[in-house]
Amino acid sequence: MKLKTASLLQLKEIQLKKFKIEENIDGLNRFILDADFTPFEITIKNRIYKGIDFTLKINSKAKKPALKAEINMLAIFEIDENLDKRKQIKILLYNGLSILYGIARGMIFQGCSILPSDYRLLPTVNIAEFVKKKMELTSSQLQKET
């Protein structure tokens, strides 16, 4: 069965800003994940695109982990313009972050050289919960500023 390439959300470009991995073959197999994102808009050749600045830190403050890493990437997406703005934002955040986390998982898996596969395969995460918590945090910060 052929797959359709048309989608409501299409990754147009990705730029890696930071990619750092530290491996310790004698370290502990754990995954303490910390992530952040900032959505943005950018105009390219008179067309508005949506984007995400995504950062993922793995075991950044953990003691003696087998893996420490930090990835920061910028991604630009094309979103179906027929959708209302609210739907566009939801698709960008939920689907876009799922795409970016999947890319980060692959980069970590491929980038590690000495660790066994179960030490470098990042767990799946609940993107909906991540987005909800980030929005609640942002909302509470805005309320404090006003």
N, C-alpha and C positions, 0 to 999 in steps of 0.2 A: 504494500500500500504506500503510495506516495504521500509525503508530508507537505503541507502547505507552508510556504515561507512567509506569507502575509500574517501579521499579528497586530494587535492593538498597541503593542509596545515593541519597538525595534532598537536594539543597541546599535548606535551609529559609530561611536568612537570611545576608546578607553585609553587613559593615560596613567601610567604607574608613576606615582610621586615618591613612594618609599617602599622598599622591600628588603627587610632585614630578618635573617634567620640565625639563631644560635642553637647548636645541638650539643647535647651532653649524653653520651651513650650510657653513662652511669646514673643519669637522673631519673626522676620519678615520672611515670606515665600519668599525666593529668592535663586537663584542659580547663583553664580559667580564662574565659573569653570576655573581653571588654570591647565594645564597638560604639561608634558614633557616626552620624551622617548629617549632612547639610544639603537640602535640595536647593537647586538654583535654576535660573533661566539664562539662556545665552542666545544671542541673535547671530546667525551665520548666513551671509548672503540673503538678507532680508527675510529670513525664516527663523521663527522662534523655536528653540529646542529646550527640553527639560533635561536637567542633569542632577547627579548626586555626587557629592564629595564623601567618600566612604573610608573609614579607618577601622581596622581590626587589630587588636592587640591580644596576643596569646601568652598567658602566664607572665605578664609583665612584672608582677610583684611576687610571684611564687618563689619559694625557696627550693632550690635544687631540682627544677623540672628538666625533663629530657629535652624539651623544646621551648624556646622563647622566640616569638616572632612579632613583627609589626608590618602591616601592609596599609598603604594609603593610596587610593586610586580615585581618579575623576572619570566619570562616565557620562556620556551624552546620549540621550534617547530621543527617538522620534515617536510621538504618540498620535494616535488617530485623532485628528482635529474635529471630527464629528461628535466626539464625546463632550459632555459638559465638563467644565473646569474641575469640579469636585471629583468626578469619576477619573479624570486624567491624573489628578494628584494621588488618588488611591492606587491606581494602576502603577504609577511611577514608584511609589513607596513600597508597596507589597511585592510586585513582580520585579521591579528594578533591584531592590535590595536582595531578593532571592537570587537573581542572576549574579550580582556582585559577590555575594557570599559563596556561591558555587564556584565562581572563578577563583576566589581566594583559597578555597579548599583545595582546588586543583594545583594552584601555585605552591602551596605548602607541601602537598604530597610529592610533587615533582622536585621541589627545591631541596628537600632533605636528602642527605646522601648516606648517612650512617645509621639512621634509626629504623627499627622494624616498622612494618606498615601500620600496625595498630597504635604506634606512638606518633604517627604523623597524619593519620586520617582524622580530620576534625569532625566532631559530632554534628548532627543536623540540629538546627535551632528553630524556634518558633518565631518567625519573622513578624507575625501579627502582634504577638505580645511585645516584641522589641519596639515596633513602631508605636504601639499604644503607650508604653512607658515613656518613650522619648517625647511624645506629644504632651503627656501629662506633665512631665518635667519642664518642658518649654513653656507650657501654659502657666504653671505655677511661678516660673521665673518672671514671666511677663507681668503677672499680677503683682509681684513684689516690687517691680520697677515703677508701677503706676500708683 
